[in-house]
Amino acid sequence: MRLLVRAVAATGLALLAAGAGLAVAAPAHAANAKVSVVHGIPGTPVDVYVNGTRTLQNFQPKQVAGPLDLPPGQYDIALTAPGQPVGSAILTVNDATVPDGANISLVAHLDASGQPKLTAFVNDTSKVAAGKARLIVRHTAAAPAVDVRAGGQPVFRNLTNPNEAKADVAAGTVSADVVLAGTSTVALGPTSLNLREGTATIVYAIGSAEQKSLDVVAQTITGLHSAPGGVPSGTGGLADTRPGGWLYAALALGAVLALGGALHAARTARATR
Amino acid sequence: MRRGLLAAALGVVILIGTGTLACRSRPPGDAGSAAASALASPSSAPPAASVPVADGGLPAPDADVPPVRLTIPAIRVAARVDPVAVDPATNDFAVPPSVDVVGWYRYGPGLSAPAGSVVIAGHVDGAAQGPGAFFRLRDLAIGAEIEVTGADGRVVRYTVAAREIYRKTAIPLDRYFARDGAPRLTLITCGGPFDRATGHYRDNVVITAAR
């Protein structure tokens, strides 16, 4: 029971923090929030209840559900063993705030000491520049602080449970691994990470170092791409659509001939009279 | 007096002739803009009956089919297509330097994508190289046929639905680089008045073609 209370308090705070962060950006009218559910507790399939209704059945570890389109408001969330009634929940969160228009990932995972927990992360769905991909790494494993390396170089340092680090990087494939903070002791990987342009790739470190069940779960958010700045595709001027010099020359010649000819004709007409 | 009248008459003929020629040779303007916006508007997906559940594996590499050849018989285009990205220095579309080669925006949809705009851009001309593959793109009429060959040998046929000319400062690039909406082909080059001081054209010419 103490575990349950602690989980409730922690998640409530996380959700509240998410709400506060988004208050400024949220539009005036109520927009549905997008809520994804990530299962990061090894060996524990669950049913997920939202406001007492079973929303996900036999949800397996390393699966990602959603996004659910939820109107903003307060939600009661409960996780039970598959087929068990909501009354015998493993984890519950009451009155979790889902803010207006937010994109949230609700993660069932282990805390640093190995206890199950629910944490809500707000996903950064702002556009990325053309050619870029967003990499978000979330430490949701029962493990100490870690560094995340790409191509052998640390990109995120001293990441702890339950926090995230993120960066917009050049799209493409990188070889990534996770090491214990400040060391070169590999905890996870290396793995080839395909970062698609215009997407956010969220990688969750899950499981437990002690039980040797460390693993990763990935969630991808698409549609964050931007168009290039422009399409410069001509430097010759051969297709110039302004009237060319020939036009002005011909017009000038025509005008000179017409005026000169008329004047001359008038003058000779006067002389012959 | 007769000589004078003759000269005057010739002058008038030249003025009229030049005027007519200038009007006739005015480049073709926009056509089919409504069709282009209709193709770009995303269809609203029906609400999902149940919550989708996916395996949280690491994202797999792209499996789209890159275009390798572009053929437009009406304006005698038969060009190689190279996959290109963004010039990191300028954030612009990295149009291939050779004016005979056109570039496919490899971050966007390819030929097997179920939705969105396959974008191919090419030079209208080059200062040193002369006319480019897309020199006559502006003359392309609604209904003209375009063939794109994929790296896997497939041939996808498109029909020109719109021809639009925008100032580069006002072109709605997001619409042409969209990854949703009807599967379509977007061809882009330069056009309009040329600024000799900067070496750039003022406008972009955009062809939208439907499958």
Contacts between the chains, C-beta under 8 A, distances in Angstrom:
chain1	res1	chain2	res2	distance
A	38	B	56	6.7
A	39	B	56	7.7
A	55	B	51	6.1
A	56	B	51	6.0
A	56	B	53	6.9
A	59	B	53	6.9
A	62	B	55	6.9
A	62	B	56	5.0
A	62	B	57	7.7
A	63	B	53	5.5
A	63	B	54	6.9
A	63	B	55	6.2
A	63	B	56	5.9
A	64	B	53	7.3
A	64	B	54	5.2
A	64	B	55	7.7
A	64	B	56	4.4
A	65	B	51	5.2
A	65	B	52	7.0
A	65	B	53	4.6
A	65	B	54	7.6
A	66	B	51	6.1
A	66	B	52	6.9
A	68	B	51	5.9
A	69	B	47	7.6
A	129	B	91	6.8
A	130	B	86	4.6
A	130	B	91	6.2
A	130	B	107	7.2
A	131	B	85	5.7
A	131	B	86	4.0
A	131	B	88	7.1
A	131	B	91	7.8
A	131	B	107	6.9
A	171	B	107	6.8
A	173	B	61	6.9
A	191	B	58	6.5
A	192	B	58	7.9
A	193	B	58	6.3
A	194	B	58	7.0
A	194	B	59	5.1
A	194	B	60	6.6
A	194	B	61	4.9
A	194	B	62	7.9
A	195	B	59	7.8
A	196	B	59	6.1
A	196	B	62	6.8
A	197	B	107	4.0
A	198	B	107	6.3
A	198	B	179	7.4
A	199	B	59	7.7
A	201	B	59	5.9
A	203	B	58	7.5
A	204	B	56	7.6
A	216	B	58	6.9
A	217	B	56	3.7
A	218	B	56	5.4
A	218	B	57	6.3
A	218	B	58	4.8
A	218	B	59	6.2
A	219	B	56	6.3
A	220	B	59	5.3
A	222	B	179	7.9
A	223	B	179	7.1
A	223	B	180	7.7
A	225	B	107	6.8
A	225	B	108	8.0
A	225	B	177	7.4
A	225	B	179	6.6
A	226	B	174	7.6
A	227	B	173	3.8
A	227	B	174	5.0
A	227	B	176	7.2
A	227	B	177	3.8
A	228	B	86	5.1
A	228	B	91	6.2
A	228	B	92	5.6
A	228	B	93	4.3
A	228	B	105	7.6
A	228	B	173	6.9
A	228	B	177	7.1
A	229	B	90	6.6
A	229	B	91	4.0
A	229	B	92	5.1
A	230	B	90	7.9
A	230	B	92	4.8
A	230	B	93	6.9
A	230	B	168	5.8
A	230	B	171	7.9
A	230	B	173	7.4
A	231	B	92	6.8
A	231	B	93	4.5
A	231	B	95	6.8
A	231	B	121	5.0
A	231	B	168	7.8
A	231	B	171	7.9
A	231	B	173	7.6
A	231	B	188	4.8
A	231	B	189	7.8
A	231	B	190	7.7
A	231	B	204	5.8
A	232	B	90	7.9
A	232	B	92	5.6
A	232	B	93	7.6
A	232	B	95	6.7
A	232	B	190	7.1
A	232	B	200	6.5
A	233	B	93	7.8
A	233	B	95	4.8
A	233	B	121	5.5
A	233	B	122	6.3
A	233	B	123	5.0
A	233	B	124	6.2
A	233	B	132	7.8
A	233	B	134	7.1
A	233	B	188	6.7
A	233	B	189	4.8
A	233	B	190	4.5
A	233	B	204	7.6
A	234	B	123	5.6
A	234	B	124	3.9
A	234	B	125	5.3
A	234	B	126	7.5
A	234	B	132	7.1
A	234	B	189	6.6
A	234	B	190	3.3
A	234	B	191	7.5
A	234	B	194	7.6
A	234	B	200	7.5
A	234	B	201	4.9
A	235	B	123	7.7
A	235	B	125	7.2
A	235	B	126	5.5
A	235	B	127	4.5
A	235	B	199	5.0
A	235	B	200	6.9
A	236	B	124	7.4
A	236	B	125	3.2
A	236	B	126	5.2
A	236	B	127	5.1
A	236	B	129	7.4
A	236	B	130	6.6
A	236	B	131	7.4
A	236	B	132	7.8
A	236	B	194	7.9
A	237	B	125	7.3
A	237	B	127	7.5
A	237	B	194	3.8
A	237	B	196	6.3
A	237	B	199	7.7
A	237	B	201	7.8
A	238	B	124	7.7
A	238	B	125	4.4
A	238	B	130	6.9
A	238	B	131	5.9
A	238	B	135	7.2
A	239	B	124	4.7
A	239	B	125	5.8
A	239	B	131	7.9
A	239	B	135	6.3
A	239	B	138	7.2
A	239	B	190	7.3
A	239	B	191	6.0
A	239	B	194	7.3
A	239	B	201	7.3
A	240	B	193	6.2
A	240	B	194	3.8
A	240	B	201	7.7
A	241	B	26	7.8
A	241	B	27	4.6
A	241	B	191	6.4
A	241	B	192	5.4
A	241	B	193	6.1
A	242	B	193	4.4
A	242	B	194	7.3
A	243	B	22	5.7
A	247	B	18	6.1
A	247	B	21	7.8
A	247	B	22	5.3
A	250	B	14	6.0
A	250	B	17	7.8
A	250	B	18	4.2
A	251	B	15	6.6
A	251	B	18	5.5
A	251	B	19	7.9
A	253	B	11	7.6
A	253	B	14	6.0
A	254	B	11	4.8
A	254	B	12	7.2
A	254	B	13	7.7
A	254	B	14	3.4
A	254	B	15	3.8
A	254	B	18	6.2
A	255	B	11	6.6
A	255	B	15	6.7
A	256	B	11	6.9
A	257	B	7	5.0
A	257	B	8	6.8
A	257	B	10	5.3
A	257	B	11	3.0
A	257	B	14	6.5
A	258	B	7	7.8
A	258	B	8	5.0
A	258	B	10	8.0
A	258	B	11	2.9
A	258	B	12	5.1
A	258	B	14	8.0
A	258	B	15	6.5
A	259	B	8	7.7
A	259	B	11	7.1
A	260	B	4	7.8
A	260	B	7	6.2
A	260	B	8	7.7
A	260	B	11	7.5
A	261	B	3	7.8
A	261	B	4	4.8
A	261	B	5	6.4
A	261	B	6	6.8
A	261	B	7	3.0
A	261	B	8	3.1
A	261	B	9	7.2
A	261	B	10	7.2
A	261	B	11	5.8
A	262	B	4	6.8
A	262	B	5	7.8
A	262	B	8	4.3
A	263	B	4	7.2
A	264	B	1	7.8
A	264	B	3	6.9
A	264	B	4	3.3
A	264	B	7	6.8
A	265	B	1	4.9
A	265	B	2	7.8
A	265	B	3	7.8
A	265	B	4	3.1
A	265	B	5	4.6
A	265	B	8	6.3
A	266	B	4	7.4
A	267	B	4	7.5
A	268	B	1	4.1
A	268	B	3	8.0
A	268	B	4	6.0
A	269	B	1	5.0
A	272	B	1	6.8
